[in-house]
């Protein structure tokens, strides 16, 4: 029998729940972020740095390469497909997040003005989302990879899920993003993964 990668479905309720969480988090963005230490970004420890790199695409490219190299000879094709999907889900999730930043134009959190949704004015480089925070690009990459991995290997869900959440929390802790920014990234990752691999689809070896 030909081996298959059976994808765990993404229930519709998870998408709706993420949307509701974004709205709820928006109400508490300012209060939560104002509790974060102002100097946190300049005192990043090893553990926070470890979690932070999960939001970088090269991390998942390397992971995918290792996955392919570790694959049994008779399952190379299947593992290559899995590795490609993991990388693409992380990459596309990050691209979508970065594309949305100049559309929403929510400025990066400022001390004393946490939680603000006041849109930044347009300028000559209106497409540049560098100084915008909604949604979080790093969190989108981490969640994209985590969702893709957990759909293929469900037993990894608690660990990879907590790792991605940890990456998102570092963005809040370092005052780079509001809670609603990172939850929006989770919604993006879920949508991207579901569009790439609809529920119930299997990938033949």
C-alpha beads as a LAMMPS data file, in Angstrom:
LAMMPS data file: protein, C-alpha beads

205 atoms
204 bonds

1 atom types
1 bond types

-500.0 500.0 xlo xhi
-500.0 500.0 ylo yhi
-500.0 500.0 zlo zhi

Masses

1 110.0

Atoms # bond

1 1 1 0.000 0.000 0.000
2 1 1 1.267 3.489 -0.845
3 1 1 2.131 5.471 2.315
4 1 1 0.062 8.598 2.879
5 1 1 0.430 11.753 4.891
6 1 1 -2.998 12.165 6.467
7 1 1 -3.662 15.775 7.352
8 1 1 -5.462 16.580 10.538
9 1 1 -8.415 18.859 9.705
10 1 1 -8.677 22.471 10.854
11 1 1 -12.215 22.857 12.271
12 1 1 -14.088 25.993 11.249
13 1 1 -14.706 26.845 14.890
14 1 1 -10.989 27.481 15.409
15 1 1 -11.136 30.250 12.812
16 1 1 -14.196 31.836 14.412
17 1 1 -12.691 31.489 17.880
18 1 1 -9.489 33.210 16.734
19 1 1 -11.525 36.076 15.309
20 1 1 -13.412 36.494 18.593
21 1 1 -10.139 36.370 20.543
22 1 1 -8.743 39.191 18.413
23 1 1 -11.717 41.373 19.305
24 1 1 -11.504 40.488 22.996
25 1 1 -7.736 40.994 23.127
26 1 1 -8.130 44.415 21.521
27 1 1 -10.060 45.538 24.600
28 1 1 -7.151 44.602 26.851
29 1 1 -4.181 45.387 24.583
30 1 1 -3.252 48.594 26.377
31 1 1 -3.658 47.238 29.892
32 1 1 -1.638 44.084 29.204
33 1 1 1.158 45.710 27.249
34 1 1 1.594 48.487 29.805
35 1 1 2.569 45.796 32.330
36 1 1 5.522 44.685 30.209
37 1 1 8.973 45.965 31.255
38 1 1 10.149 48.858 29.101
39 1 1 13.740 47.581 29.020
40 1 1 12.855 43.981 28.093
41 1 1 14.043 44.225 24.466
42 1 1 17.532 45.236 25.565
43 1 1 17.869 42.427 28.103
44 1 1 16.927 39.417 26.018
45 1 1 18.030 36.159 27.617
46 1 1 18.947 32.888 25.931
47 1 1 15.494 31.354 26.407
48 1 1 13.697 34.330 24.886
49 1 1 16.193 34.347 22.020
50 1 1 15.520 30.643 21.447
51 1 1 11.790 31.258 21.217
52 1 1 12.281 34.315 19.056
53 1 1 14.145 32.442 16.315
54 1 1 11.028 30.336 15.723
55 1 1 9.644 33.445 14.039
56 1 1 12.430 33.520 11.439
57 1 1 11.819 31.723 8.152
58 1 1 15.432 30.422 7.839
59 1 1 14.812 28.420 11.027
60 1 1 12.070 26.447 9.290
61 1 1 13.990 26.091 6.062
62 1 1 16.764 24.447 8.077
63 1 1 14.232 22.302 9.931
64 1 1 12.744 21.157 6.622
65 1 1 16.159 20.273 5.228
66 1 1 16.910 18.208 8.324
67 1 1 13.537 16.501 7.975
68 1 1 14.328 15.470 4.404
69 1 1 17.815 14.270 5.319
70 1 1 16.444 12.195 8.207
71 1 1 13.696 10.587 6.123
72 1 1 13.823 6.820 5.508
73 1 1 14.923 6.005 1.970
74 1 1 11.557 4.554 1.001
75 1 1 9.715 7.671 2.219
76 1 1 11.917 10.447 0.815
77 1 1 9.241 11.722 -1.546
78 1 1 6.621 11.994 1.169
79 1 1 8.970 13.754 3.563
80 1 1 10.066 16.195 0.850
81 1 1 6.429 17.093 0.293
82 1 1 5.865 17.540 4.016
83 1 1 9.001 19.665 4.368
84 1 1 7.992 21.846 1.436
85 1 1 4.505 22.381 2.846
86 1 1 5.855 23.326 6.270
87 1 1 8.222 25.885 4.771
88 1 1 5.592 27.278 2.413
89 1 1 2.984 27.584 5.153
90 1 1 5.416 29.502 7.348
91 1 1 6.580 31.678 4.456
92 1 1 3.137 32.512 3.069
93 1 1 1.781 33.221 6.552
94 1 1 4.625 35.667 7.110
95 1 1 4.103 37.306 3.715
96 1 1 0.377 37.746 4.350
97 1 1 1.098 39.324 7.752
98 1 1 3.656 41.732 6.293
99 1 1 1.262 42.616 3.462
100 1 1 -1.512 43.458 5.906
101 1 1 0.642 45.770 8.033
102 1 1 0.589 48.765 5.654
103 1 1 -3.142 48.199 5.135
104 1 1 -4.075 48.383 8.825
105 1 1 -1.242 50.850 9.569
106 1 1 -1.318 50.250 13.314
107 1 1 1.857 51.893 14.700
108 1 1 4.264 49.911 16.859
109 1 1 3.406 50.174 20.578
110 1 1 4.658 53.327 22.242
111 1 1 5.188 53.786 25.975
112 1 1 2.185 55.601 27.353
113 1 1 0.092 54.937 24.253
114 1 1 -0.222 51.161 24.365
115 1 1 -3.244 49.673 22.672
116 1 1 -3.761 52.543 20.250
117 1 1 -5.454 51.820 16.915
118 1 1 -4.805 55.286 15.509
119 1 1 -3.739 54.703 11.918
120 1 1 -0.391 56.106 10.836
121 1 1 -0.647 58.687 8.036
122 1 1 0.278 57.711 4.499
123 1 1 3.681 58.761 3.219
124 1 1 5.836 58.261 0.142
125 1 1 6.690 54.721 1.264
126 1 1 3.144 53.695 2.118
127 1 1 3.942 50.039 1.347
128 1 1 6.643 49.809 4.039
129 1 1 5.269 47.998 7.101
130 1 1 8.456 48.243 9.162
131 1 1 6.966 50.477 11.871
132 1 1 3.564 48.793 11.990
133 1 1 2.534 45.973 14.315
134 1 1 -0.753 44.435 13.143
135 1 1 -0.424 41.554 12.526
136 1 1 2.887 40.133 13.755
137 1 1 5.141 38.758 11.025
138 1 1 7.325 36.735 13.380
139 1 1 4.313 35.180 15.074
140 1 1 2.730 34.367 11.708
141 1 1 5.842 32.458 10.623
142 1 1 6.022 30.539 13.915
143 1 1 2.309 29.722 13.924
144 1 1 2.379 28.797 10.240
145 1 1 5.099 26.214 10.794
146 1 1 3.473 24.948 13.994
147 1 1 0.079 24.449 12.353
148 1 1 1.624 22.655 9.368
149 1 1 3.628 20.345 11.638
150 1 1 0.769 19.564 14.025
151 1 1 -1.563 18.702 11.154
152 1 1 0.898 16.096 9.924
153 1 1 2.060 14.766 13.279
154 1 1 -0.750 15.404 15.805
155 1 1 1.249 14.096 18.758
156 1 1 3.622 17.050 18.380
157 1 1 0.787 19.569 18.826
158 1 1 1.289 20.356 22.553
159 1 1 5.028 20.931 22.189
160 1 1 5.099 22.757 18.847
161 1 1 2.013 24.728 19.828
162 1 1 3.583 25.926 23.070
163 1 1 6.787 26.813 21.235
164 1 1 4.892 28.989 18.748
165 1 1 2.886 30.596 21.542
166 1 1 6.176 31.242 23.320
167 1 1 7.491 33.028 20.240
168 1 1 4.344 35.160 20.152
169 1 1 4.657 35.978 23.854
170 1 1 8.219 37.211 23.356
171 1 1 6.885 39.750 20.857
172 1 1 4.480 41.037 23.508
173 1 1 7.036 40.876 26.309
174 1 1 9.492 42.907 24.261
175 1 1 6.757 45.441 23.444
176 1 1 6.994 44.747 19.740
177 1 1 3.340 43.749 19.433
178 1 1 0.005 43.797 21.212
179 1 1 -1.788 40.548 22.129
180 1 1 -4.324 41.136 19.347
181 1 1 -1.476 41.405 16.825
182 1 1 -0.173 37.914 17.560
183 1 1 -3.631 36.337 17.738
184 1 1 -4.303 37.764 14.281
185 1 1 -1.162 35.962 13.139
186 1 1 -2.567 32.678 14.441
187 1 1 -5.732 33.260 12.398
188 1 1 -3.609 33.937 9.318
189 1 1 -1.636 30.712 9.817
190 1 1 -4.805 28.649 10.228
191 1 1 -6.336 30.135 7.078
192 1 1 -3.171 29.698 5.015
193 1 1 -2.739 26.069 6.065
194 1 1 -6.379 25.292 5.414
195 1 1 -6.274 26.883 1.961
196 1 1 -3.063 25.065 1.062
197 1 1 -4.315 21.692 2.292
198 1 1 -8.116 21.558 2.654
199 1 1 -9.608 19.403 5.381
200 1 1 -9.595 15.700 4.617
201 1 1 -7.011 15.910 1.840
202 1 1 -4.222 13.324 1.742
203 1 1 -0.845 13.617 0.077
204 1 1 0.308 10.380 -1.608
205 1 1 3.879 9.238 -1.457

Bonds

1 1 1 2
2 1 2 3
3 1 3 4
4 1 4 5
5 1 5 6
6 1 6 7
7 1 7 8
8 1 8 9
9 1 9 10
10 1 10 11
11 1 11 12
12 1 12 13
13 1 13 14
14 1 14 15
15 1 15 16
16 1 16 17
17 1 17 18
18 1 18 19
19 1 19 20
20 1 20 21
21 1 21 22
22 1 22 23
23 1 23 24
24 1 24 25
25 1 25 26
26 1 26 27
27 1 27 28
28 1 28 29
29 1 29 30
30 1 30 31
31 1 31 32
32 1 32 33
33 1 33 34
34 1 34 35
35 1 35 36
36 1 36 37
37 1 37 38
38 1 38 39
39 1 39 40
40 1 40 41
41 1 41 42
42 1 42 43
43 1 43 44
44 1 44 45
45 1 45 46
46 1 46 47
47 1 47 48
48 1 48 49
49 1 49 50
50 1 50 51
51 1 51 52
52 1 52 53
53 1 53 54
54 1 54 55
55 1 55 56
56 1 56 57
57 1 57 58
58 1 58 59
59 1 59 60
60 1 60 61
61 1 61 62
62 1 62 63
63 1 63 64
64 1 64 65
65 1 65 66
66 1 66 67
67 1 67 68
68 1 68 69
69 1 69 70
70 1 70 71
71 1 71 72
72 1 72 73
73 1 73 74
74 1 74 75
75 1 75 76
76 1 76 77
77 1 77 78
78 1 78 79
79 1 79 80
80 1 80 81
81 1 81 82
82 1 82 83
83 1 83 84
84 1 84 85
85 1 85 86
86 1 86 87
87 1 87 88
88 1 88 89
89 1 89 90
90 1 90 91
91 1 91 92
92 1 92 93
93 1 93 94
94 1 94 95
95 1 95 96
96 1 96 97
97 1 97 98
98 1 98 99
99 1 99 100
100 1 100 101
101 1 101 102
102 1 102 103
103 1 103 104
104 1 104 105
105 1 105 106
106 1 106 107
107 1 107 108
108 1 108 109
109 1 109 110
110 1 110 111
111 1 111 112
112 1 112 113
113 1 113 114
114 1 114 115
115 1 115 116
116 1 116 117
117 1 117 118
118 1 118 119
119 1 119 120
120 1 120 121
121 1 121 122
122 1 122 123
123 1 123 124
124 1 124 125
125 1 125 126
126 1 126 127
127 1 127 128
128 1 128 129
129 1 129 130
130 1 130 131
131 1 131 132
132 1 132 133
133 1 133 134
134 1 134 135
135 1 135 136
136 1 136 137
137 1 137 138
138 1 138 139
139 1 139 140
140 1 140 141
141 1 141 142
142 1 142 143
143 1 143 144
144 1 144 145
145 1 145 146
146 1 146 147
147 1 147 148
148 1 148 149
149 1 149 150
150 1 150 151
151 1 151 152
152 1 152 153
153 1 153 154
154 1 154 155
155 1 155 156
156 1 156 157
157 1 157 158
158 1 158 159
159 1 159 160
160 1 160 161
161 1 161 162
162 1 162 163
163 1 163 164
164 1 164 165
165 1 165 166
166 1 166 167
167 1 167 168
168 1 168 169
169 1 169 170
170 1 170 171
171 1 171 172
172 1 172 173
173 1 173 174
174 1 174 175
175 1 175 176
176 1 176 177
177 1 177 178
178 1 178 179
179 1 179 180
180 1 180 181
181 1 181 182
182 1 182 183
183 1 183 184
184 1 184 185
185 1 185 186
186 1 186 187
187 1 187 188
188 1 188 189
189 1 189 190
190 1 190 191
191 1 191 192
192 1 192 193
193 1 193 194
194 1 194 195
195 1 195 196
196 1 196 197
197 1 197 198
198 1 198 199
199 1 199 200
200 1 200 201
201 1 201 202
202 1 202 203
203 1 203 204
204 1 204 205
